[in-house]
Structure formats: C-alpha cells, structure tokens
Amino acid sequence: MGKAFNPGLTLYHIPVEEIERCVMGLGNEKMTCRLARELDIVDFLAGQGIRPVKINGNDYWYHSPLREERTPSFKVNRKINRWFDFGEGIGGNLVDLGIRLYQCTVSNFLEILEGAALPDTSQQKRRQIPNPSGNKVEEIAALSSSNLLTYLQNRSIPLSFGQQYLDEVKFRWKGKRYRALGFKNDSGGWELRNEFYKSSISPKGSTYINRGNSRLAVFEGFFDFLSYLVLFGDSAQPADFLILNSLSFFESSRELMEGYREVQLFLDNDKAGREKIAYAITLSDIYHSQSSAYCGYKDLNDFLCGIAMNALPSDHQQPPGWNI
C-alpha cells in the first residue's frame, strides 16, 4: 500500500514567472511532470515531516525515506534539485522520488500534488495562485486555521510569536476565498504566506518596530524577523526592528536606518542580498552584516529550521560567531 499523504506539504518554490503565467489565464492547467520537477525536494520532504540529519552546503543528508536505515545515505543537492539514494544506487527528480515514496504511477503522483495544493479546505487547485493586485481582504482574525498553524510549525516558529506578530487574513480573489498568515506593513498592506504561495495585498511597504533603542536590526522578510526572536529571545542586545518586506525598500529606508548608531543587516545569502550588504557598507560604517553567521543557509529562517532538529538551549545562548 502506498504511503499516506501529509496535507502539510510545502510547494511554494514554483518560479514566479510560471505563477504569473498561470494566473494570467492558464489557471486550469493541470500539474505536469515539468512543473512537478521544479518543486523543491527539500521542502517536499519537510512537508512530510522528513528533516535532514546533516546539511553540508547544498547537500542535505537524510535517513532514506524509502527504507529503514541507521546511517543517512539519502542526499538531496538543493542547488540542482536532485536526490540520490546511495544505499540503493538510484536517484532523480521529485517525480522519480514521489512514485517510489507513494508506490504509485506518475499520473497518480501528479494527481496527489494537485490535490495537496488546496488553500485550506477549498477545492481550488495549486495552479490558481492569487495575484496581489486582485486580492480583497474579507476578514482579519486571530490565528486558528490548522493548516496555517502547521505551516508555522514547519517554519520552526512557536505559536506564541505567531500570535503576537501575525494575523489570519481571509481574502477573496476572483470570487474564491483564501486564507494566509498575514504580516501588516506600515503602509496598510499585508504580506501573505501559507504553505502553497507567497503573496501580498497592496499597498506594499516595510514594517518598523520602534522600541527606542540606538541599534536597528534589519530583515528582508517577517519569517527572518521571527526567527531572530526564536534564536535569541531576551539574550540579544536591545534593538529596534525593520522588516523591509522587499529589498526594493532598502533605499527609501536609508533615512530611518542612518538615524541609528548601529544597523545590523540580516539579509538573504543570495546574490541580491550580498550585493545590498556590500552597497550598504560603502555608505557608512554603521552598517554591519550578520549573514556570514548563517553561511550555508539561504536566510535566517532556513538556518533556524536547519538547527531545529537540535533543541535550542533554554537560555537562548548565541551560536558561535554571532555578534548580537
């Protein structure tokens, strides 16, 4: 019998271009092998509760999900998005993995992916992803959706932090209802996230949390901000917080940032993030990069998820190399 499917599956790494193409008129397109192969294997496994035992750069090592074993021999190279099981000498893409994991045909696995991609309990398929420009908020409520709470847990964020900084946003797009974690920006818009997509409700803008300190911590997205709170709690030096919600707001935030004695940048470990840090350092010596401390991870939340398999110390001691 095939493996039971976990509805908490995370499938939000489809390229933006493909999302936009589907939203603009191909929303009824079925899941294909080509689209399925583009889905992130690490996120797929995380959605099934399968966590890596070891991470070495782009290589994620697991106990094989295809059989019982004591020594991890199943590797996913996240850069090329391919897996290989050294114990059996087989590997491939997500489709190759899915048909073995669920012991099903290719067409059945594609149907599983389509059926998994439902916003909450609605019957809309994964390909119908809301376009920010057409979203209309219907209700703002406290977090209660089991799907959203599971997603928050999969991102290693405790419910207490979610309840403090996030809301459950119920909104409508093209007559269909959706819900997502909502993080409000200072312009009155919302950043929206659930396990299936990343979206927003205009107007776009950054989020500033002023606690009257002389030090500012800057993040690209709210999951990185929440990860900072999880990692350090009250052990970090007092700081105010700026969540850009998009790197495009960095320049317009300079006046605010440069009013501080120290600005610590927790930007993503990608080309755009590295370039923005390099640029900031040329502007003033108040800017300091923290990204090297989570080198090997794509961002601060990825770092948190990577170490979540080991219990964080109760006093939130800082990991070596951090200057917080």
Backbone hydrogen bonds in HBPLUS format (Angstrom, degrees):
<---DONOR---> <-ACCEPTOR-->    atom                        ^
c    i                          cat <-CA-CA->   ^        H-A-AA   ^      H-
h    n   atom  resd res      DA  || num        DHA   H-A  angle D-A-AA Bond
n    s   type  num  typ     dist DA aas  dist angle  dist       angle   num
A0011-LEU N   A0195-GLU O   3.20 MM 184  6.59 154.7  2.26 165.0 172.5     1
A0018-GLU N   A0015-PRO O   2.99 MM   3  5.38 124.4  2.31 105.6 119.1     2
A0019-ILE N   A0015-PRO O   3.11 MM   4  6.49 156.0  2.17 150.6 157.9     3
A0020-GLU N   A0016-VAL O   2.86 MM   4  6.11 170.0  1.87 162.0 163.0     4
A0021-ARG N   A0017-GLU O   3.01 MM   4  6.12 152.8  2.09 140.2 147.7     5
A0022-CYS N   A0018-GLU O   3.03 MM   4  6.24 156.7  2.08 146.8 152.3     6
A0023-VAL N   A0019-ILE O   2.90 MM   4  6.16 163.1  1.93 155.7 160.9     7
A0024-MET N   A0020-GLU O   2.97 MM   4  6.04 149.2  2.07 145.0 152.4     8
A0025-GLY N   A0022-CYS O   3.21 MM   3  5.71 159.7  2.25 114.2 115.8     9
A0026-LEU N   A0022-CYS O   2.86 MM   4  4.22 132.9  2.08 114.7 126.9    10
A0029-GLU N   A0026-LEU O   3.03 MM   3  5.58 165.7  2.05 122.1 124.6    11
A0036-ALA N   A0032-THR O   2.89 MM   4  6.09 163.6  1.92 153.9 159.2    12
A0037-ARG N   A0033-CYS O   2.90 MM   4  6.02 153.6  1.97 148.8 154.8    13
A0038-GLU N   A0035-LEU O   3.06 MM   3  5.32 144.3  2.19 103.3 113.9    14
A0039-LEU N   A0036-ALA O   3.13 MM   3  5.46 156.5  2.18 109.2 116.2    15
A0044-PHE N   A0040-ASP O   3.00 MM   4  6.23 152.8  2.08 144.2 152.7    16
A0045-LEU N   A0041-ILE O   2.94 MM   4  6.19 162.6  1.97 153.5 156.4    17
A0046-ALA N   A0042-VAL O   2.94 MM   4  6.16 156.3  2.00 144.7 152.0    18
A0047-GLY N   A0043-ASP O   2.92 MM   4  6.10 151.9  2.00 148.0 154.7    19
A0048-GLN N   A0045-LEU O   2.99 MM   3  5.15 140.9  2.14 100.5 112.3    20
A0050-ILE N   A0045-LEU O   2.86 MM   5  5.04 158.1  1.91 148.9 142.8    21
A0049-GLY N   A0046-ALA O   2.93 MM   3  5.00 160.2  1.97 110.3 113.2    22
A0053-VAL N   A0061-TRP O   2.66 MM   8  5.72 147.2  1.76 151.7 163.4    23
A0054-LYS N   A0061-TRP O   3.36 MM   7  5.16 160.5  2.40 133.2 136.1    24
A0061-TRP N   A0054-LYS O   2.81 MM   7  5.16 176.3  1.81 168.3 167.8    25
A0056-ASN N   A0059-ASP O   2.83 MM   3  5.12 169.3  1.84 157.6 160.6    26
A0059-ASP N   A0056-ASN O   3.03 MM   3  5.12 160.3  2.07 126.7 124.8    27
A0078-ARG N   A0058-ASN O   2.81 MM  20  5.23 161.5  1.84 157.4 153.0    28
A0060-TYR N   A0076-VAL O   2.84 MM  16  5.06 164.5  1.87 146.5 151.9    29
A0076-VAL N   A0060-TYR O   2.83 MM  16  5.06 154.0  1.90 142.6 151.5    30
A0062-TYR N   A0074-PHE O   2.73 MM  12  5.07 157.4  1.78 152.7 160.3    31
A0074-PHE N   A0062-TYR O   3.19 MM  12  5.07 161.1  2.23 159.6 154.8    32
A0086-PHE N   A0073-SER O   2.91 MM  13  5.39 156.9  1.96 165.8 158.2    33
A0075-LYS N   A0084-PHE O   2.88 MM   9  5.34 169.6  1.89 157.8 156.1    34
A0084-PHE N   A0075-LYS O   2.77 MM   9  5.34 143.5  1.90 152.7 163.1    35
A0077-ASN N   A0082-ARG O   2.83 MM   5  5.50 158.7  1.87 171.7 173.4    36
A0081-ASN N   A0077-ASN O   2.75 MM   4  5.58 120.0  2.11 140.2 158.5    37
A0082-ARG N   A0077-ASN O   3.26 MM   5  5.50 151.6  2.34 138.2 144.3    38
A0083-TRP N   A0092-GLY O   2.96 MM   9  5.51 163.7  1.98 156.0 160.5    39
A0092-GLY N   A0083-TRP O   2.93 MM   9  5.51 153.1  2.01 142.5 147.3    40
A0085-ASP N   A0090-ILE O   2.69 MM   5  5.44 171.7  1.70 175.4 177.2    41
A0088-GLU N   A0085-ASP O   3.22 MM   3  5.63 138.5  2.40 105.4 115.1    42
A0089-GLY N   A0085-ASP O   2.73 MM   4  5.69 130.9  1.97 147.2 163.2    43
A0090-ILE N   A0085-ASP O   3.33 MM   5  5.44 142.5  2.48 140.1 143.0    44
A0097-LEU N   A0093-ASN O   3.10 MM   4  6.42 151.4  2.18 147.7 156.0    45
A0098-GLY N   A0094-LEU O   2.78 MM   4  5.96 162.2  1.81 152.1 157.3    46
A0099-ILE N   A0095-VAL O   3.13 MM   4  6.30 166.2  2.15 157.2 157.5    47
A0100-ARG N   A0097-LEU O   3.14 MM   3  5.37 129.5  2.41 101.5 114.8    48
A0101-LEU N   A0097-LEU O   2.82 MM   4  5.98 162.2  1.85 158.9 165.0    49
A0102-TYR N   A0098-GLY O   2.91 MM   4  5.92 165.2  1.94 153.2 156.0    50
A0104-CYS N   A0099-ILE O   3.11 MM   5  4.95 143.8  2.24 123.6 134.5    51
A0109-PHE N   A0105-THR O   2.98 MM   4  6.25 153.6  2.05 148.0 155.1    52
A0110-LEU N   A0106-VAL O   2.97 MM   4  6.29 157.0  2.03 154.1 160.2    53
A0111-GLU N   A0107-SER O   3.05 MM   4  6.28 148.9  2.15 141.0 149.5    54
A0112-ILE N   A0108-ASN O   2.91 MM   4  6.23 144.6  2.04 142.0 152.2    55
A0113-LEU N   A0109-PHE O   2.95 MM   4  6.31 156.0  2.01 150.6 156.0    56
A0114-GLU N   A0110-LEU O   3.03 MM   4  6.30 157.2  2.08 145.3 151.2    57
A0115-GLY N   A0111-GLU O   2.84 MM   4  6.02 163.3  1.87 149.6 154.6    58
A0116-ALA N   A0112-ILE O   2.81 MM   4  5.94 139.4  1.97 145.1 156.3    59
A0117-ALA N   A0113-LEU O   3.29 MM   4  6.38 137.7  2.48 138.5 147.3    60
A0117-ALA N   A0114-GLU O   3.22 MM   3  5.38 134.5  2.44  98.5 110.0    61
A0118-LEU N   A0116-ALA O   2.98 MM   2  5.78 136.8  2.17 102.6  91.0    62
A0122-SER N   A0119-PRO O   3.21 MM   3  5.87 165.3  2.23 140.2 139.9    63
A0128-GLN N   A0125-LYS O   3.07 MM   3  5.88 166.8  2.08 124.9 128.9    64
A0134-GLY N   A0131-ASN O   2.91 MM   3  5.61 159.1  1.95 126.3 132.9    65
A0135-ASN N   A0132-PRO O   3.34 MM   3  5.40 169.5  2.35 108.2 111.3    66
A0136-LYS N   A0172-ARG O   2.98 MM  36  5.20 141.3  2.13 142.4 153.8    67
A0172-ARG N   A0136-LYS O   2.81 MM  36  5.20 157.8  1.86 143.3 149.0    68
A0138-GLU N   A0170-LYS O   2.73 MM  32  5.55 165.9  1.75 149.4 151.5    69
A0139-GLU N   A0170-LYS O   3.06 MM  31  5.09 155.3  2.13 144.1 143.4    70
A0170-LYS N   A0139-GLU O   2.88 MM  31  5.09 177.9  1.88 160.3 161.0    71
A0141-ALA N   A0168-GLU O   2.94 MM  27  5.10 162.9  1.97 145.3 150.9    72
A0168-GLU N   A0141-ALA O   2.74 MM  27  5.10 174.9  1.75 159.9 158.3    73
A0149-LEU N   A0145-SER O   2.97 MM   4  6.22 159.2  2.01 154.1 160.4    74
A0150-THR N   A0146-SER O   2.93 MM   4  6.05 151.4  2.02 142.4 150.0    75
A0151-TYR N   A0147-ASN O   2.96 MM   4  6.18 155.9  2.02 143.7 150.6    76
A0152-LEU N   A0148-LEU O   2.90 MM   4  6.14 158.3  1.95 148.2 153.6    77
A0153-GLN N   A0149-LEU O   3.02 MM   4  6.23 154.6  2.09 141.1 147.8    78
A0154-ASN N   A0150-THR O   2.84 MM   4  6.13 150.9  1.92 148.4 157.0    79
A0155-ARG N   A0151-TYR O   3.09 MM   4  6.39 131.4  2.33 141.5 153.9    80
A0155-ARG N   A0152-LEU O   3.16 MM   3  5.17 135.3  2.37  95.1 107.3    81
A0157-ILE N   A0152-LEU O   3.13 MM   5  5.57 169.5  2.14 153.1 151.2    82
A0156-SER N   A0153-GLN O   2.90 MM   3  4.93 156.8  1.95 109.5 113.1    83
A0161-PHE N   A0158-PRO O   3.18 MM   3  5.69 129.6  2.45 110.3 120.6    84
A0162-GLY N   A0158-PRO O   3.24 MM   4  6.59 160.7  2.28 148.6 154.4    85
A0163-GLN N   A0159-LEU O   2.79 MM   4  6.00 162.4  1.82 161.3 164.5    86
A0164-GLN N   A0160-SER O   3.22 MM   4  6.31 141.3  2.38 132.1 141.7    87
A0165-TYR N   A0161-PHE O   3.06 MM   4  6.22 155.0  2.12 153.7 158.2    88
A0166-LEU N   A0162-GLY O   2.80 MM   4  5.15 148.6  1.90 146.0 150.9    89
A0167-ASP N   A0182-GLY O   2.99 MM  15  5.01 156.0  2.05 140.1 147.6    90
A0182-GLY N   A0167-ASP O   2.71 MM  15  5.01 155.4  1.77 155.9 155.7    91
A0169-VAL N   A0180-ALA O   2.92 MM  11  5.42 166.3  1.94 168.2 167.5    92
A0180-ALA N   A0169-VAL O   3.00 MM  11  5.42 144.1  2.14 140.1 151.3    93
A0171-PHE N   A0178-TYR O   2.94 MM   7  5.43 156.1  2.00 139.5 147.5    94
A0178-TYR N   A0171-PHE O   2.82 MM   7  5.43 158.2  1.86 165.2 169.2    95
A0173-TRP N   A0176-LYS O   2.86 MM   3  5.34 157.6  1.91 152.3 158.4    96
A0176-LYS N   A0173-TRP O   3.05 MM   3  5.34 166.3  2.06 114.5 118.0    97
A0181-LEU N   A0193-ARG O   2.76 MM  12  5.15 158.0  1.81 159.1 154.0    98
A0193-ARG N   A0181-LEU O   3.03 MM  12  5.15 151.2  2.11 140.7 148.5    99
A0183-PHE N   A0191-GLU O   2.94 MM   8  5.06 152.5  2.02 141.9 150.5   100
A0191-GLU N   A0183-PHE O   2.86 MM   8  5.06 162.4  1.90 140.1 145.8   101
A0185-ASN N   A0189-GLY O   2.99 MM   4  5.50 166.6  2.01 138.8 142.1   102
A0188-GLY N   A0185-ASN O   3.21 MM   3  5.69 166.9  2.23 114.6 117.9   103
A0186-ASP N   A0206-SER O   2.89 MM  20  6.06 175.9  1.89 149.8 151.1   104
A0190-TRP N   A0201-ILE O   3.01 MM  11  5.00 151.7  2.09 132.6 141.4   105
A0201-ILE N   A0190-TRP O   2.80 MM  11  5.00 155.0  1.86 146.6 151.0   106
A0192-LEU N   A0199-SER O   2.95 MM   7  4.99 164.8  1.97 128.6 129.1   107
A0199-SER N   A0192-LEU O   3.02 MM   7  4.99 173.9  2.02 143.6 144.1   108
A0194-ASN N   A0197-TYR O   3.32 MM   3  5.85 158.1  2.37 163.5 165.1   109
A0207-THR N   A0243-ILE O   2.83 MM  36  5.07 160.0  1.87 146.8 153.7   110
A0243-ILE N   A0207-THR O   2.83 MM  36  5.07 169.9  1.84 156.3 157.8   111
A0209-ILE N   A0241-PHE O   2.76 MM  32  4.98 173.2  1.76 156.7 157.4   112
A0241-PHE N   A0209-ILE O   2.99 MM  32  4.98 166.5  2.01 143.2 147.5   113
A0261-ARG N   A0214-SER O   3.10 MM  47  5.65 139.9  2.27 143.1 154.6   114
A0240-ASP N   A0215-ARG O   2.83 MM  25  6.22 162.8  1.86 157.2 160.6   115
A0216-LEU N   A0262-GLU O   2.91 MM  46  6.28 159.5  1.95 154.3 161.1   116
A0264-GLN N   A0216-LEU O   2.84 MM  48  6.26 161.3  1.87 164.8 170.3   117
A0217-ALA N   A0240-ASP O   2.94 MM  23  6.26 164.0  1.96 150.6 153.4   118
A0242-LEU N   A0217-ALA O   2.95 MM  25  6.28 155.9  2.01 159.9 161.0   119
A0218-VAL N   A0264-GLN O   2.87 MM  46  6.15 165.6  1.89 169.6 171.1   120
A0266-PHE N   A0218-VAL O   2.83 MM  48  5.81 164.4  1.86 161.5 166.9   121
A0219-PHE N   A0242-LEU O   2.93 MM  23  6.35 158.8  1.98 160.2 165.1   122
A0244-LEU N   A0219-PHE O   2.84 MM  25  6.16 163.5  1.87 170.9 165.2   123
A0245-ASN N   A0220-GLU O   2.80 MM  25  5.42 128.2  2.07 131.3 146.7   124
A0225-PHE N   A0221-GLY O   3.34 MM   4  6.70 154.6  2.41 143.6 150.7   125
A0226-LEU N   A0222-PHE O   2.91 MM   4  6.14 164.4  1.94 151.1 154.4   126
A0227-SER N   A0223-PHE O   2.93 MM   4  5.99 145.4  2.05 134.4 144.4   127
A0228-TYR N   A0224-ASP O   2.97 MM   4  6.23 148.1  2.07 144.8 152.5   128
A0229-LEU N   A0225-PHE O   3.24 MM   4  6.65 154.5  2.31 146.0 151.8   129
A0230-VAL N   A0226-LEU O   3.00 MM   4  6.32 153.1  2.07 146.3 153.9   130
A0231-LEU N   A0227-SER O   2.88 MM   4  6.06 162.2  1.91 153.3 157.7   131
A0232-PHE N   A0228-TYR O   3.02 MM   4  6.09 159.2  2.06 152.6 157.2   132
A0233-GLY N   A0229-LEU O   2.83 MM   4  4.92 142.5  1.97 124.5 136.3   133
A0235-SER N   A0232-PHE O   2.79 MM   3  5.40 154.7  1.86 153.3 151.4   134
A0237-GLN N   A0324-ILE O   2.93 MM  87  6.18 176.6  1.93 154.5 153.4   135
A0249-PHE N   A0246-SER O   3.05 MM   3  5.87 171.6  2.06 123.6 126.3   136
A0250-PHE N   A0247-LEU O   3.01 MM   3  5.41 165.3  2.03 119.1 120.7   137
A0253-SER N   A0250-PHE O   3.03 MM   3  5.14 143.6  2.17 100.9 112.1   138
A0254-ARG N   A0251-GLU O   3.20 MM   3  5.37 168.0  2.22 110.0 113.2   139
A0257-MET N   A0253-SER O   2.95 MM   4  6.18 171.3  1.95 160.7 163.1   140
A0258-GLU N   A0254-ARG O   2.76 MM   4  5.78 166.5  1.77 159.1 162.2   141
A0259-GLY N   A0256-LEU O   3.18 MM   3  5.48 160.5  2.22 110.2 114.1   142
A0260-TYR N   A0257-MET O   3.11 MM   3  5.85 158.3  2.15 122.4 124.5   143
A0263-VAL N   A0286-ILE O   2.80 MM  23  5.67 169.0  1.81 147.8 143.9   144
A0288-HIS N   A0263-VAL O   2.82 MM  25  6.14 146.0  1.93 164.7 170.7   145
A0265-LEU N   A0288-HIS O   2.75 MM  23  6.00 166.5  1.77 162.5 166.5   146
A0290-GLN N   A0265-LEU O   3.00 MM  25  5.80 154.8  2.06 160.6 153.1   147
A0269-ASN N   A0298-LYS O   2.90 MM  29  5.01 157.6  1.95 130.9 137.5   148
A0274-ARG N   A0270-ASP O   2.89 MM   4  6.07 168.7  1.90 162.6 165.8   149
A0275-GLU N   A0271-LYS O   2.92 MM   4  6.04 159.1  1.97 149.5 155.5   150
A0276-LYS N   A0272-ALA O   3.02 MM   4  6.18 153.0  2.09 144.1 151.3   151
A0277-ILE N   A0273-GLY O   3.02 MM   4  6.26 154.2  2.09 148.3 154.9   152
A0278-ALA N   A0274-ARG O   2.97 MM   4  6.18 164.6  1.99 149.3 153.6   153
A0279-TYR N   A0275-GLU O   2.97 MM   4  6.12 154.4  2.04 143.5 150.5   154
A0280-ALA N   A0276-LYS O   2.93 MM   4  6.11 160.1  1.97 145.4 150.7   155
A0281-ILE N   A0277-ILE O   3.01 MM   4  6.25 159.3  2.05 155.9 160.2   156
A0282-THR N   A0279-TYR O   3.10 MM   3  5.36 131.5  2.34 101.5 114.2   157
A0283-LEU N   A0280-ALA O   2.94 MM   3  5.15 142.6  2.08 103.2 114.7   158
A0284-SER N   A0280-ALA O   3.41 MM   4  6.83 151.0  2.50 156.5 161.4   159
A0293-ALA N   A0290-GLN O   3.13 MM   3  5.86 151.7  2.21 118.7 125.7   160
A0294-TYR N   A0291-SER O   3.08 MM   3  5.54 151.5  2.17 110.0 117.9   161
A0295-CYS N   A0292-SER O   3.21 MM   3  4.81 150.3  2.30 107.7 103.3   162
A0297-TYR N   A0294-TYR O   3.09 MM   3  5.76 146.5  2.20 138.6 141.1   163
A0303-PHE N   A0299-ASP O   3.06 MM   4  6.37 150.4  2.15 146.7 155.1   164
A0304-LEU N   A0300-LEU O   2.97 MM   4  6.27 156.7  2.02 144.5 150.4   165
A0305-CYS N   A0301-ASN O   2.88 MM   4  6.15 165.1  1.91 153.4 156.6   166
A0306-GLY N   A0302-ASP O   2.92 MM   4  6.05 143.7  2.06 139.0 149.4   167
A0307-ILE N   A0303-PHE O   3.13 MM   4  6.45 138.0  2.31 146.6 156.4   168
A0307-ILE N   A0304-LEU O   3.21 MM   3  5.39 133.3  2.44  99.5 111.0   169
A0308-ALA N   A0304-LEU O   2.95 MM   4  5.92 115.0  2.39 140.7 157.9   170
A0310-ASN N   A0307-ILE O   2.95 MM   3  5.65 158.0  2.00 118.6 125.3   171
A0316-HIS N   A0313-PRO O   2.96 MM   3  5.26 163.7  1.99 116.4 119.0   172
A0322-TRP N   A0319-PRO O   3.31 MM   3  6.05 158.0  2.36 144.0 144.6   173
